Amino acid sequence: MLGGWGEFLLAFAVFFLSHSIPTRPGVKAALVGRLGARGFTLAYSALSTAVLAWVIFAAARAPIVILWPWAMWQNHVPVTAMALAVAIAVLAIGRPNPLSFGGAKNDRFDPRNPGLAGWIRHPLLVALALWAGSHLVPNGNLAHVILFGLFGGFALMGMKLIDRRQKRLLGAQEWARLSNTTRRIAPSVNGVARLVLAGVIYLGLLHLHGPVLGVYPLP
């Protein structure tokens, strides 16, 4: 039976293995061949969510070592930042974006009309960085500092790694063409619908955070 820091370290090891092994070109190609592209995406998403939940609960069960005290104002940081993070994630996921991950129908990507990808090349990683960085502020115990610090670093480092990988896969000339995006705001029915959905998800997270995780985010 794992206890203390053991479960926390094991959960982190499984998290990084589950994100590195399935995305290796050979492994991914084999899995896509068996599951299909959509099946791989769904299975990978489910695995990532399950392992992330384990890491979070393992951090809550780890020994408490306080690095800085909690203050009520700190809760405002994640409450505010998560509204932006959810909006970014919902606007980006499933949209064409061959420059990062989480996109769909990437052959339809138009650098002259790239949507959010024209402003944020790696929107899902930016959303992850916002989640991690904002949650670091009110969680000054060692386990959560490690948790959110590593996830924040993972997101920032991931942007550089994905850029390097996509340059290699697409070729320098094609990558330069696709990454030369136009920044513009083009309101659409789909965009408005996604923002409404983001609002619903955000409110749901606020209400479920306490009952599910035992931590109530509203000050």
C-alpha positions as CSV (number, residue, x, y, z in Angstrom):
1,M,0.0,0.0,0.0
2,L,1.5,3.3,-1.1
3,G,1.6,6.1,1.3
4,G,3.3,9.4,2.0
5,W,5.2,10.7,-1.1
6,G,5.2,7.3,-2.8
7,E,1.8,7.5,-4.5
8,F,2.5,11.1,-5.5
9,L,5.8,10.2,-7.2
10,L,4.3,7.1,-8.9
11,A,1.3,9.1,-10.2
12,F,3.6,11.7,-11.7
13,A,5.8,8.9,-13.3
14,V,2.7,7.3,-14.8
15,F,1.5,10.7,-16.0
16,F,4.7,11.5,-17.9
17,L,4.9,8.0,-19.3
18,S,1.3,8.0,-20.5
19,H,2.0,11.3,-22.3
20,S,5.4,10.4,-23.9
21,I,4.9,6.7,-25.0
22,P,1.6,6.9,-26.9
23,T,2.7,10.0,-28.8
24,R,5.9,8.5,-30.1
25,P,5.5,8.3,-33.9
26,G,5.8,4.5,-34.2
27,V,3.5,3.8,-31.2
28,K,1.0,6.4,-32.3
29,A,0.8,5.1,-35.8
30,A,0.2,1.6,-34.5
31,L,-2.6,2.8,-32.1
32,V,-4.2,4.9,-34.8
33,G,-4.1,1.9,-37.1
34,R,-6.1,-0.1,-34.5
35,L,-8.3,2.5,-33.1
36,G,-8.6,5.0,-35.9
37,A,-7.7,8.7,-35.5
38,R,-10.9,9.6,-33.6
39,G,-10.6,6.5,-31.4
40,F,-7.0,7.3,-30.6
41,T,-8.0,10.9,-29.7
42,L,-10.8,9.7,-27.4
43,A,-8.7,7.0,-25.8
44,Y,-5.8,9.3,-25.2
45,S,-8.0,12.0,-23.8
46,A,-9.7,9.6,-21.4
47,L,-6.3,8.2,-20.3
48,S,-4.9,11.7,-19.8
49,T,-7.9,12.8,-17.8
50,A,-7.9,9.7,-15.6
51,V,-4.1,10.0,-14.8
52,L,-4.4,13.8,-14.2
53,A,-7.2,13.1,-11.7
54,W,-5.0,10.6,-10.0
55,V,-2.1,13.1,-9.8
56,I,-4.3,15.7,-8.3
57,F,-5.8,13.4,-5.6
58,A,-2.4,12.0,-4.9
59,A,-1.1,15.5,-4.2
60,A,-4.0,16.1,-1.8
61,R,-3.0,12.9,0.1
62,A,0.7,13.7,0.2
63,P,2.3,15.0,3.5
64,I,1.6,18.7,4.1
65,V,4.6,20.9,4.1
66,I,3.7,24.6,4.1
67,L,5.9,26.9,2.0
68,W,3.7,30.1,2.3
69,P,0.5,30.8,4.1
70,W,-2.9,31.0,2.5
71,A,-4.7,34.4,2.2
72,M,-8.3,35.0,1.0
73,W,-7.1,37.2,-1.9
74,Q,-5.2,34.3,-3.4
75,N,-8.4,32.6,-4.4
76,H,-9.3,35.4,-6.8
77,V,-6.3,34.5,-9.0
78,P,-7.5,31.1,-10.2
79,V,-11.1,32.1,-10.2
80,T,-10.3,34.9,-12.7
81,A,-7.6,33.1,-14.7
82,M,-9.7,29.9,-15.1
83,A,-12.4,31.9,-16.9
84,L,-9.8,32.8,-19.6
85,A,-8.3,29.3,-19.6
86,V,-11.7,27.6,-20.2
87,A,-12.6,30.1,-22.9
88,I,-9.2,29.5,-24.7
89,A,-9.6,25.7,-24.5
90,V,-13.2,25.6,-25.7
91,L,-12.5,28.1,-28.6
92,A,-9.5,26.0,-29.7
93,I,-10.3,22.4,-29.3
94,G,-11.4,20.6,-32.4
95,R,-10.5,23.5,-34.6
96,P,-7.9,23.2,-37.4
97,N,-4.4,23.8,-36.1
98,P,-1.6,21.8,-37.6
99,L,0.9,23.8,-35.5
100,S,-0.1,22.3,-32.2
101,F,-2.2,19.5,-30.8
102,G,-5.9,19.2,-30.0
103,G,-6.8,20.3,-33.6
104,A,-9.1,18.6,-36.1
105,K,-9.4,18.7,-39.9
106,N,-6.0,20.3,-40.0
107,D,-5.9,20.1,-43.8
108,R,-8.5,22.9,-43.7
109,F,-6.2,25.3,-41.8
110,D,-5.9,28.7,-43.5
111,P,-3.1,30.9,-42.1
112,R,-5.0,33.9,-43.4
113,N,-8.0,33.0,-41.3
114,P,-6.6,30.9,-38.5
115,G,-8.9,31.9,-35.7
116,L,-7.5,31.8,-32.2
117,A,-4.4,30.0,-33.5
118,G,-3.4,33.3,-35.1
119,W,-3.1,34.8,-31.7
120,I,-2.0,31.8,-29.7
121,R,-0.1,29.1,-31.5
122,H,-0.5,26.5,-28.7
123,P,-3.9,27.4,-27.1
124,L,-4.4,24.2,-25.1
125,L,-0.9,24.5,-23.6
126,V,-1.6,28.2,-22.8
127,A,-4.8,27.1,-21.0
128,L,-2.8,24.5,-19.1
129,A,-0.2,27.0,-18.1
130,L,-2.9,29.4,-16.9
131,W,-4.5,26.6,-14.9
132,A,-1.2,25.6,-13.3
133,G,0.2,29.1,-12.7
134,S,-3.0,30.5,-11.2
135,H,-3.5,27.5,-8.9
136,L,0.0,27.8,-7.6
137,V,-0.8,31.1,-5.9
138,P,-3.3,29.8,-3.3
139,N,-1.7,26.4,-2.8
140,G,1.5,27.0,-0.9
141,N,2.2,23.5,0.3
142,L,5.1,21.5,-1.1
143,A,3.1,18.8,-2.9
144,H,0.9,21.3,-4.8
145,V,3.8,23.6,-5.5
146,I,5.5,20.6,-7.2
147,L,2.3,19.6,-8.9
148,F,1.4,23.0,-10.4
149,G,5.0,24.0,-10.9
150,L,5.8,20.9,-13.0
151,F,2.6,21.3,-15.0
152,G,3.3,24.9,-15.7
153,G,6.8,24.0,-16.8
154,F,5.5,21.1,-18.8
155,A,3.2,23.5,-20.7
156,L,5.9,26.0,-21.4
157,M,8.5,23.5,-22.5
158,G,5.9,21.6,-24.5
159,M,5.4,24.7,-26.8
160,K,9.1,24.6,-27.8
161,L,9.1,20.9,-28.2
162,I,6.0,20.9,-30.4
163,D,7.4,23.7,-32.5
164,R,10.6,21.7,-33.1
165,R,8.6,18.5,-33.9
166,Q,6.2,20.2,-36.3
167,K,9.1,21.9,-38.1
168,R,10.6,18.5,-38.7
169,L,7.4,16.8,-39.7
170,L,6.1,19.6,-42.0
171,G,9.4,20.8,-43.3
172,A,10.9,24.2,-42.7
173,Q,9.2,25.9,-45.7
174,E,5.6,24.5,-45.0
175,W,6.0,25.3,-41.3
176,A,7.0,28.8,-42.0
177,R,4.0,29.2,-44.4
178,L,1.5,27.9,-41.8
179,S,3.0,29.8,-38.9
180,N,2.9,33.1,-40.7
181,T,-0.7,33.6,-39.5
182,T,-2.9,36.7,-39.6
183,R,-4.2,38.1,-36.3
184,R,-7.8,39.2,-36.7
185,I,-11.1,38.9,-34.9
186,A,-13.8,37.3,-37.0
187,P,-17.0,36.8,-35.0
188,S,-19.0,33.8,-36.0
189,V,-22.0,31.8,-34.8
190,N,-19.7,28.9,-34.0
191,G,-17.4,31.2,-32.0
192,V,-20.3,32.7,-30.0
193,A,-21.7,29.2,-29.3
194,R,-18.3,28.1,-28.1
195,L,-18.1,31.1,-25.7
196,V,-21.5,30.3,-24.3
197,L,-20.4,26.7,-23.8
198,A,-17.2,27.9,-22.1
199,G,-19.3,29.9,-19.7
200,V,-21.4,26.9,-18.8
201,I,-18.3,24.7,-18.3
202,Y,-16.7,27.4,-16.2
203,L,-19.8,27.8,-13.9
204,G,-19.9,24.0,-13.7
205,L,-16.3,23.8,-12.6
206,L,-16.9,26.5,-9.9
207,H,-19.9,24.5,-8.5
208,L,-18.3,21.1,-8.7
209,H,-14.8,22.1,-7.5
210,G,-15.9,21.9,-3.8
211,P,-18.0,18.8,-3.8
212,V,-15.5,16.8,-6.0
213,L,-12.1,18.1,-4.7
214,G,-13.1,19.3,-1.2
215,V,-11.8,22.8,-1.9
216,Y,-14.3,25.6,-2.5
217,P,-12.7,28.2,-4.8
218,L,-15.0,31.2,-4.2
219,P,-13.6,33.5,-1.5
